[in-house]
Amino acid sequence: MRKPILSAAVILLLLLSIGPAAFADVTYPDPAPLEVGQTLNHLAASVEPGSSVTVSAGSLPPGVDLILDDNTDSTDVYLRGIPTVPGYYDAVLDVNAQNSFMCSVDVEPAQPQLIVGPSVSCSLNDVVHVSVTASVSDGGQLSYQWYTSDGSSQSSLITGAVDPIYQPGTDYVGTTYYYCVVTNHNNGLEVSVVSPSILVTVSDMRPSSLSVVSLPYKTVYRAGETLDTSGLQLQLAYASGSTEIVSSGFQVYPTLLDVAGTQTIELSYAGQTCSFQVTVQEAQERIDGIGVLTLPYRTAYTVGEILDPAGLSVRAYIGSGYRDISEGLECSPMLLMQEGTQTVTVTYEGNTCTFTVTVESEEVPSYLSLRQLPTRLSYTVGDTLDTGGLVLYLISTKNNAMEVTEGYSVSPTKLEREGQQEITVTYGGLSCSFKVNVSAAAPSPSPSPSSSPAPDASPIPSAAPSAEPTGFPAMPTRAPQPSRSVGSGKSFVGVIVGASVIALAIIGAYVFIMNRGGFDVLEEKLENLFRRGRHRK
């Protein structure tokens, strides 16, 4: 009875060991969700070497392909590409038209890219706008929704504010936060992005006073002339303490100056008023011509300076007489940009005369030169440069020289190369150079045997050797472990192979016993062996 039972057990063990010994397919987790336009490179499974893999049901995202990478011990199945259409994709992959597994890919719409308009400061009831500019790379449709907040975590949807530009109200003083939620709609899916907040600050900007900061260039007129406000600047003061300078947009009265004497000019701006005075002279007979009587105090300038007419006066010739005039003169040009001798035209009552001024270019550094070389010009390899004795000249555009003995930089400072070497000196953005000679370093003398310390025959290591030597590249990491498998998995295959070897050994033993007389003979031999052992004891 024991023989049939043992035979059946051996055969069952043999079947269990040989059946699963074939290669088992291994699958890996689905890829994480990704956006349209992002690159997908996902290892989906490892299957038997040389296997064929096809999509038997469902579909892969457009732009993604099934790629097989054959290795020695397996064929790796990859999903690679750039998805172009958002959606949820489930694909059934067949291995050798036998085993199947599913791989899912979640492709989301591209997130909108936003450019937010600036924050706004305005007065009560001003018309202002806040805006956001959005774009997407996947061709989806964008929608907008504006929200408002007082700066806390509470916010409110603004009904009807569904455009990229929104006009907030400015009918009360304070700061309000506005932000926009932009949503990309594509293929039935959507993804939203919240813009940074845009601040709208409304202040009571009504001015409290108006004053004259600078008078017009012309303050002396002849009766019948029209007021010229060129150069006039006004200052607006606000209740908050802030001020603003304005030079246009104000109202002036009167503009026609037809009354001789001192005349008051009234100004008004933003509901505030101020005034200044001009001198109106009697109309006089026709002036035949004018000539320069006294030159301005200053007649020498640098390019870019403004003419100073102080001290200038002209003599106006009227019939057989004349009149000297020092006010109401107009000079042109006022900005002196032409180098050399420049002519200035003086105008009075439609009559002109000229004088000249000298305009020189600005003196700036032009180049750097060596006045005196350093004391030391010979070195040995490894020496540091010694700049002692070095003197420089900084030459200006007007050929003036300034001696420089410090504040410069040199390069290189460490002399590492044998032969003649060029040294660059830099000062104020300008540079020059000189050369030094660098000779090879003398060899170090060999130590005498008597002075050399005896070598240590058995050095003691300072520390135990590490398990892995440093300075070598790191060992490659293992492939990711499968999270689920069809079959038993690669690790189980090794166990099955070992079990198969044991089963074959059992079969061999079984055949040997049967050939030598069966289990009765085996039992008799084991009993004799046991008796011998007891006898020896």
C-alpha positions as CSV (number, residue, x, y, z in Angstrom):
1,M,0.0,0.0,0.0
2,R,2.8,2.4,0.7
3,K,4.3,2.1,-2.8
4,P,1.2,3.4,-4.7
5,I,0.9,6.3,-2.2
6,L,4.5,7.3,-2.5
7,S,4.5,7.0,-6.2
8,A,1.4,9.3,-6.5
9,A,3.1,11.9,-4.2
10,V,6.3,11.9,-6.3
11,I,4.4,12.3,-9.5
12,L,2.3,15.2,-8.1
13,L,5.4,16.9,-6.8
14,L,7.1,16.5,-10.2
15,L,4.1,18.1,-12.0
16,L,4.0,21.0,-9.6
17,S,7.7,21.6,-10.1
18,I,7.8,21.4,-13.9
19,G,4.5,23.2,-14.7
20,P,5.3,26.7,-13.3
21,A,8.9,26.6,-14.4
22,A,8.1,28.5,-17.6
23,F,8.8,32.3,-17.6
24,A,6.1,34.3,-15.8
25,D,5.0,37.7,-17.1
26,V,5.4,40.7,-14.7
27,T,3.4,43.9,-14.9
28,Y,4.1,47.3,-13.2
29,P,1.8,50.0,-11.8
30,D,0.0,52.4,-14.2
31,P,1.8,55.7,-14.9
32,A,0.9,58.8,-13.0
33,P,-1.5,61.2,-14.6
34,L,0.3,63.6,-17.1
35,E,-0.7,66.7,-19.1
36,V,-1.1,66.9,-22.9
37,G,2.4,67.7,-24.3
38,Q,4.3,66.0,-21.5
39,T,6.6,63.0,-22.4
40,L,5.5,59.5,-21.4
41,N,8.1,56.8,-20.9
42,H,6.5,54.1,-18.8
43,L,7.6,50.5,-18.3
44,A,4.3,48.5,-18.4
45,A,5.6,44.9,-18.1
46,S,8.5,42.5,-18.4
47,V,7.6,39.3,-20.4
48,E,9.3,36.2,-21.8
49,P,12.2,37.0,-24.1
50,G,11.2,37.3,-27.7
51,S,7.5,37.7,-26.9
52,S,5.1,39.6,-29.1
53,V,2.8,42.1,-27.4
54,T,-0.3,43.7,-29.1
55,V,-3.2,45.9,-28.1
56,S,-6.2,43.6,-28.3
57,A,-8.8,46.0,-26.7
58,G,-9.2,49.6,-25.8
59,S,-6.6,52.1,-27.0
60,L,-3.5,54.0,-26.2
61,P,-3.5,57.8,-26.1
62,P,-2.9,59.5,-29.5
63,G,0.8,60.1,-29.8
64,V,1.8,57.2,-27.6
65,D,3.2,53.9,-29.0
66,L,3.9,50.4,-27.7
67,I,7.7,49.8,-27.7
68,L,9.4,46.4,-27.0
69,D,12.9,46.4,-25.6
70,D,14.5,42.9,-25.9
71,N,17.0,41.9,-23.3
72,T,18.8,38.7,-22.5
73,D,16.4,37.5,-19.8
74,S,13.2,39.4,-20.7
75,T,11.4,41.6,-23.1
76,D,10.4,45.0,-21.6
77,V,7.2,46.5,-22.7
78,Y,7.2,50.4,-22.7
79,L,4.6,53.0,-23.5
80,R,6.4,55.9,-25.0
81,G,5.4,59.2,-26.7
82,I,3.8,62.6,-26.2
83,P,0.0,62.5,-25.7
84,T,-1.9,65.0,-27.8
85,V,-5.5,64.5,-26.7
86,P,-6.7,64.5,-23.1
87,G,-8.8,61.6,-21.8
88,Y,-8.9,58.3,-19.8
89,Y,-7.3,55.5,-21.8
90,D,-7.5,51.8,-21.0
91,A,-5.6,49.3,-23.2
92,V,-5.6,45.5,-23.0
93,L,-2.2,44.1,-24.0
94,D,-1.9,40.5,-25.2
95,V,1.4,38.6,-24.7
96,N,1.9,36.0,-27.4
97,A,-1.9,36.0,-27.9
98,Q,-2.2,34.1,-24.6
99,N,-1.7,36.2,-21.5
100,S,-3.4,39.6,-21.2
101,F,-3.1,42.5,-18.9
102,M,-4.5,46.0,-18.7
103,C,-2.7,49.4,-18.7
104,S,-4.4,52.7,-18.0
105,V,-3.2,56.2,-18.9
106,D,-4.8,59.4,-17.5
107,V,-4.0,62.3,-19.8
108,E,-5.2,65.7,-18.4
109,P,-5.7,69.0,-20.4
110,A,-2.7,71.4,-20.3
111,Q,-2.7,73.9,-17.6
112,P,-3.3,77.5,-18.7
113,Q,-0.3,79.8,-18.7
114,L,-1.1,83.2,-17.2
115,I,0.2,86.8,-17.4
116,V,-1.5,89.0,-14.8
117,G,-1.9,92.8,-15.2
118,P,-0.5,95.3,-12.7
119,S,-2.1,96.4,-9.5
120,V,-4.0,99.8,-9.7
121,S,-4.0,102.9,-7.5
122,C,-6.7,105.5,-8.3
123,S,-9.0,108.2,-7.0
124,L,-12.7,107.9,-6.2
125,N,-14.9,107.0,-9.2
126,D,-12.0,106.7,-11.6
127,V,-12.4,104.1,-14.4
128,V,-9.8,101.3,-14.0
129,H,-9.4,97.8,-15.3
130,V,-7.8,94.5,-14.1
131,S,-6.8,91.9,-16.6
132,V,-5.3,88.4,-17.2
133,T,-3.8,87.0,-20.4
134,A,-4.0,83.2,-20.7
135,S,-2.8,80.6,-23.2
136,V,-2.7,76.8,-23.5
137,S,-0.6,74.5,-25.7
138,D,-3.2,71.8,-26.4
139,G,-5.8,73.9,-28.4
140,G,-8.4,73.7,-25.6
141,Q,-11.0,76.4,-25.0
142,L,-10.5,78.9,-22.1
143,S,-13.1,80.3,-19.8
144,Y,-12.7,83.0,-17.2
145,Q,-14.3,83.8,-13.8
146,W,-13.4,86.8,-11.6
147,Y,-13.5,86.8,-7.8
148,T,-13.1,89.5,-5.2
149,S,-11.7,89.4,-1.7
150,D,-10.8,91.8,1.1
151,G,-7.4,90.1,1.5
152,S,-8.6,87.4,3.9
153,S,-9.5,83.8,3.1
154,Q,-13.0,84.8,2.2
155,S,-13.8,85.5,-1.4
156,S,-16.9,86.1,-3.6
157,L,-17.7,85.2,-7.2
158,I,-18.4,88.3,-9.3
159,T,-21.5,87.5,-11.3
160,G,-21.1,88.2,-15.0
161,A,-17.3,88.8,-14.8
162,V,-16.4,86.1,-17.3
163,D,-14.0,88.0,-19.6
164,P,-10.2,88.4,-19.5
165,I,-10.6,92.1,-18.6
166,Y,-12.8,93.3,-15.7
167,Q,-13.7,96.9,-14.7
168,P,-14.0,97.0,-10.8
169,G,-16.0,99.7,-9.0
170,T,-14.1,102.6,-7.4
171,D,-16.9,104.3,-5.5
172,Y,-15.4,103.8,-2.0
173,V,-12.0,104.3,-0.4
174,G,-9.9,101.2,0.4
175,T,-8.0,98.2,-1.1
176,T,-9.8,95.3,-2.8
177,Y,-8.2,92.1,-4.1
178,Y,-9.2,90.6,-7.4
179,Y,-8.2,87.3,-9.0
180,C,-9.4,85.2,-11.9
181,V,-9.9,81.5,-12.3
182,V,-9.0,80.4,-15.8
183,T,-10.2,77.0,-17.0
184,N,-9.0,74.9,-20.0
185,H,-11.8,72.8,-21.5
186,N,-10.6,70.0,-23.8
187,N,-12.3,66.7,-24.9
188,G,-14.8,66.7,-22.1
189,L,-12.1,67.3,-19.4
190,E,-11.1,70.6,-17.7
191,V,-8.3,71.9,-15.6
192,S,-8.3,75.3,-13.8
193,V,-5.5,77.7,-12.6
194,V,-6.0,80.6,-10.1
195,S,-4.2,83.8,-11.0
196,P,-2.3,85.9,-8.4
197,S,-4.3,88.7,-6.8
198,I,-4.5,92.1,-8.3
199,L,-4.8,95.0,-5.9
200,V,-7.1,98.0,-6.6
201,T,-6.4,100.8,-4.1
202,V,-8.9,103.7,-4.1
203,S,-7.9,106.9,-2.3
204,D,-9.5,110.3,-1.8
205,M,-7.1,112.1,-4.2
206,R,-8.8,115.5,-4.3
207,P,-6.2,118.2,-3.9
208,S,-6.4,120.6,-0.9
209,S,-4.2,123.4,-2.4
210,L,-2.5,124.7,-5.5
211,S,0.7,126.8,-5.6
212,V,3.3,128.0,-8.1
213,V,6.6,126.1,-8.0
214,S,8.4,127.9,-10.9
215,L,7.3,130.9,-12.9
216,P,7.2,131.0,-16.7
217,Y,10.4,131.7,-18.6
218,K,8.9,135.0,-19.7
219,T,7.4,137.4,-17.2
220,V,7.9,140.8,-19.0
221,Y,5.6,141.7,-21.8
222,R,4.6,144.6,-24.0
223,A,1.0,145.8,-24.0
224,G,-0.9,143.7,-26.5
225,E,1.2,140.5,-26.2
226,T,-0.2,137.1,-25.4
227,L,0.8,135.3,-22.2
228,D,3.3,132.5,-22.6
229,T,3.2,129.8,-19.9
230,S,6.3,127.9,-21.0
231,G,8.2,126.8,-18.0
232,L,5.3,127.3,-15.5
233,Q,5.0,124.5,-12.9
234,L,2.3,124.1,-10.3
235,Q,2.2,121.9,-7.1
236,L,-0.9,120.1,-6.0
237,A,-1.0,119.2,-2.3
238,Y,-3.4,116.5,-1.0
239,A,-4.9,115.9,2.4
240,S,-2.8,112.8,2.8
241,G,0.3,114.9,2.8
242,S,1.4,113.8,-0.7
243,T,2.2,116.3,-3.5
244,E,2.2,116.3,-7.3
245,I,3.9,118.6,-9.8
246,V,1.9,119.6,-13.0
247,S,2.9,121.6,-15.9
248,S,-0.2,121.4,-18.1
249,G,-3.9,121.0,-18.0
250,F,-4.6,124.2,-15.9
251,Q,-6.7,127.2,-16.9
252,V,-5.2,130.7,-17.2
253,Y,-6.8,134.2,-17.1
254,P,-6.1,136.6,-18.7
255,T,-4.2,135.5,-21.7
256,L,-4.1,138.8,-23.6
257,L,-2.0,141.4,-21.8
258,D,-3.3,144.8,-23.0
259,V,-2.9,146.9,-19.8
260,A,0.5,148.3,-18.9
261,G,1.7,147.8,-15.3
262,T,1.9,144.8,-13.0
263,Q,-0.8,142.3,-13.9
264,T,-2.0,139.3,-11.9
265,I,-2.5,136.0,-13.7
266,E,-5.1,133.6,-12.2
267,L,-4.6,129.8,-12.4
268,S,-7.1,127.0,-11.6
269,Y,-6.7,123.2,-11.6
270,A,-8.8,120.4,-10.1
271,G,-11.0,122.9,-8.2
272,Q,-8.0,124.8,-6.6
273,T,-6.7,128.2,-7.6
274,C,-3.5,130.3,-7.3
275,S,-1.8,133.2,-9.1
276,F,1.4,135.0,-10.1
277,Q,2.3,138.4,-11.6
278,V,3.9,139.6,-14.8
279,T,5.1,143.0,-15.9
280,V,3.4,144.6,-18.9
281,Q,5.3,147.6,-20.4
282,E,3.9,150.3,-22.5
283,A,3.9,149.7,-26.2
284,Q,6.7,151.6,-27.9
285,E,7.8,152.6,-31.3
286,R,9.3,150.1,-33.7
287,I,12.8,148.8,-32.9
288,D,15.2,149.1,-35.8
289,G,17.7,146.5,-34.4
290,I,19.5,145.2,-31.4
291,G,23.1,144.4,-30.5
292,V,24.8,142.7,-27.6
293,L,25.8,145.1,-24.9
294,T,27.2,142.8,-22.3
295,L,28.0,139.1,-22.6
296,P,26.7,136.6,-20.0
297,Y,28.9,136.1,-17.0
298,R,29.7,132.6,-18.1
299,T,30.8,131.9,-21.7
300,A,32.6,128.5,-21.3
301,Y,30.7,125.3,-21.0
302,T,31.0,121.5,-21.3
303,V,29.0,119.5,-23.8
304,G,25.5,118.9,-22.4
305,E,25.2,121.9,-20.1
306,I,22.4,124.5,-20.3
307,L,23.2,128.1,-21.2
308,D,23.1,130.6,-18.3
309,P,22.1,134.0,-19.7
310,A,22.7,135.9,-16.4
311,G,24.6,139.1,-17.1
312,L,23.4,139.3,-20.8
313,S,22.1,142.7,-22.0
314,V,21.4,144.2,-25.4
315,R,21.0,147.7,-26.8
316,A,17.8,148.3,-28.8
317,Y,18.0,151.1,-31.4
318,I,14.9,153.1,-31.8
319,G,15.0,155.9,-34.4
320,S,17.8,158.2,-33.4
321,G,18.0,156.8,-29.8
322,Y,18.4,153.5,-28.0
323,R,17.4,151.6,-24.9
324,D,19.4,149.1,-23.0
325,I,17.5,145.9,-22.2
326,S,18.4,143.0,-19.8
327,E,15.0,141.3,-19.3
328,G,12.7,139.6,-21.8
329,L,15.5,138.3,-23.9
330,E,15.2,134.9,-25.5
331,C,18.3,132.8,-26.3
332,S,18.7,129.8,-28.6
333,P,20.0,127.2,-28.2
334,M,19.7,126.7,-24.5
335,L,21.1,123.2,-24.5
336,L,24.8,123.2,-25.7
337,M,25.6,120.0,-27.5
338,Q,28.0,121.1,-30.2
339,E,31.7,121.0,-29.3
340,G,33.8,124.0,-30.2
341,T,32.7,127.6,-30.7
342,Q,28.9,127.8,-30.7
343,T,26.8,130.7,-31.8
344,V,23.8,131.8,-29.5
345,T,21.0,133.8,-31.0
346,V,19.3,136.5,-28.9
347,T,15.8,137.5,-29.8
348,Y,13.9,140.6,-28.5
349,E,10.7,142.0,-30.0
350,G,11.3,140.1,-33.2
351,N,14.9,141.5,-33.6
352,T,17.9,139.3,-33.2
353,C,21.7,139.5,-32.5
354,T,24.3,136.8,-31.7
355,F,27.2,136.1,-29.4
356,T,29.5,133.0,-29.1
357,V,30.4,130.6,-26.3
358,T,33.0,127.9,-26.0
359,V,31.8,124.3,-25.6
360,E,34.4,121.7,-24.6
361,S,34.0,117.9,-24.5
362,E,33.9,116.3,-21.0
363,E,37.3,115.2,-19.8
364,V,37.2,111.4,-19.2
365,P,39.9,108.7,-18.9
366,S,41.2,107.6,-22.3
367,Y,43.9,105.0,-21.8
368,L,46.2,103.5,-19.2
369,S,50.0,103.4,-19.7
370,L,53.1,102.3,-17.8
371,R,55.3,105.0,-16.3
372,Q,57.6,102.7,-14.3
373,L,57.9,98.9,-14.4
374,P,58.0,96.9,-11.1
375,T,61.4,96.5,-9.4
376,R,61.3,92.7,-9.9
377,L,60.9,91.2,-13.3
378,S,62.5,87.7,-12.9
379,Y,60.8,84.9,-11.1
380,T,60.8,81.1,-10.6
381,V,57.8,78.9,-11.4
382,G,55.4,79.0,-8.4
383,D,56.4,82.5,-7.3
384,T,53.8,85.2,-6.6
385,L,54.0,88.4,-8.6
386,D,55.6,91.4,-6.8
387,T,54.2,94.8,-8.0
388,G,56.5,96.9,-5.9
389,G,57.7,99.9,-7.8
390,L,55.0,99.8,-10.5
391,V,53.7,103.2,-11.4
392,L,50.9,103.9,-14.0
393,Y,49.7,106.9,-15.9
394,L,46.0,107.5,-16.5
395,I,45.7,109.6,-19.7
396,S,42.4,111.7,-20.2
397,T,40.8,112.7,-23.5
398,K,42.4,116.1,-23.0
399,N,45.8,114.5,-22.8
400,N,46.2,115.2,-19.1
401,A,48.0,112.5,-17.1
402,M,47.3,111.3,-13.5
403,E,49.8,109.1,-11.7
404,V,48.4,105.8,-10.3
405,T,50.3,103.8,-7.7
406,E,47.5,101.9,-6.1
407,G,43.9,100.7,-6.6
408,Y,44.8,98.6,-9.7
409,S,44.6,94.9,-10.2
410,V,47.0,92.5,-12.0
411,S,46.5,89.1,-13.6
412,P,48.0,86.5,-13.2
413,T,49.4,86.9,-9.7
414,K,50.6,83.3,-9.4
415,L,53.4,82.5,-12.0
416,E,52.9,78.8,-12.9
417,R,54.3,78.7,-16.5
418,E,58.0,78.8,-17.5
419,G,59.2,81.4,-20.0
420,Q,58.2,84.9,-20.7
421,Q,54.8,85.7,-19.3
422,E,52.5,88.8,-20.0
423,I,51.0,90.5,-16.9
424,T,47.8,92.5,-17.5
425,V,47.2,95.6,-15.3
426,T,43.6,96.9,-15.0
427,Y,42.4,100.2,-13.5
428,G,39.1,101.9,-14.0
429,G,38.0,99.7,-16.8
430,L,41.3,100.4,-18.8
431,S,44.2,98.1,-19.0
432,C,47.8,97.8,-20.1
433,S,50.5,95.0,-19.8
434,F,54.1,94.2,-19.2
435,K,56.2,91.0,-19.3
436,V,58.2,89.1,-16.8
437,N,60.6,86.2,-17.1
438,V,59.8,82.9,-15.3
439,S,62.5,80.2,-15.0
440,A,62.0,76.6,-14.0
441,A,62.2,75.8,-10.3
442,A,65.5,74.1,-9.1
443,P,65.1,70.4,-8.2
444,S,64.9,69.6,-4.5
445,P,68.0,67.8,-3.0
446,S,67.6,64.1,-2.2
447,P,67.6,63.3,1.5
448,S,70.7,61.4,2.8
449,P,70.1,57.8,4.0
450,S,71.2,58.6,7.5
451,S,68.6,61.3,7.9
452,S,65.8,59.3,6.4
453,P,63.4,57.8,9.0
454,A,63.3,54.0,8.9
455,P,60.3,52.7,7.1
456,D,57.5,51.2,9.1
457,A,57.4,47.5,8.2
458,S,53.9,47.0,9.5
459,P,51.9,50.2,9.3
460,I,48.7,50.1,11.3
461,P,45.7,51.3,9.4
462,S,44.0,54.3,10.9
463,A,40.5,53.0,10.3
464,A,38.9,49.8,9.3
465,P,38.3,49.5,5.5
466,S,34.9,50.4,4.4
467,A,32.6,47.8,2.9
468,E,32.7,49.6,-0.4
469,P,35.7,51.5,-1.6
470,T,35.2,55.2,-2.2
471,G,36.1,57.0,-5.4
472,F,34.3,54.4,-7.6
473,P,30.9,54.9,-9.4
474,A,27.9,53.7,-7.5
475,M,26.5,50.3,-8.2
476,P,23.5,50.3,-10.5
477,T,20.1,50.2,-8.8
478,R,17.8,47.3,-9.2
479,A,14.9,47.4,-11.5
480,P,11.6,48.4,-9.8
481,Q,9.8,45.5,-8.1
482,P,6.5,44.5,-9.6
483,S,3.3,45.5,-7.8
484,R,1.2,42.8,-9.4
485,S,1.9,39.9,-11.7
486,V,0.2,37.5,-14.0
487,G,1.7,34.1,-13.0
488,S,4.0,33.5,-10.0
489,G,6.7,36.1,-10.8
490,K,10.4,35.9,-11.4
491,S,11.4,35.2,-7.7
492,F,9.0,32.3,-7.5
493,V,10.5,30.8,-10.7
494,G,13.8,30.3,-8.8
495,V,12.0,28.5,-5.9
496,I,10.3,26.2,-8.4
497,V,13.5,25.3,-10.1
498,G,15.0,24.3,-6.8
499,A,12.0,22.2,-6.0
500,S,12.3,20.5,-9.3
501,V,15.9,19.4,-8.5
502,I,14.8,18.0,-5.2
503,A,11.9,16.2,-6.9
504,L,14.3,14.6,-9.4
505,A,16.5,13.5,-6.6
506,I,13.6,11.8,-4.9
507,I,12.6,10.1,-8.1
508,G,16.2,8.7,-8.5
509,A,16.2,7.4,-5.0
510,Y,12.8,5.8,-5.5
511,V,14.0,4.0,-8.7
512,F,17.2,2.8,-7.0
513,I,15.2,1.4,-4.1
514,M,12.8,-0.4,-6.3
515,N,15.7,-2.0,-8.3
516,R,17.4,-3.3,-5.1
517,G,14.4,-5.0,-3.5
518,G,12.0,-2.2,-2.7
519,F,11.1,-0.7,0.7
520,D,11.4,-4.0,2.6
521,V,15.1,-4.2,1.8
522,L,15.6,-0.5,2.7
523,E,13.7,-1.0,6.0
524,E,15.9,-4.1,6.9
525,K,19.1,-2.2,6.2
526,L,18.1,0.7,8.3
527,E,17.2,-1.6,11.2
528,N,20.6,-3.4,11.0
529,L,22.3,0.0,11.0
530,F,20.4,1.1,14.0
531,R,21.3,-2.2,15.9
532,R,25.0,-1.8,15.2
533,G,24.9,1.7,16.6
534,R,23.3,0.5,19.9
535,H,25.8,-2.4,20.1
536,R,28.7,0.0,19.9
537,K,27.4,2.1,22.7
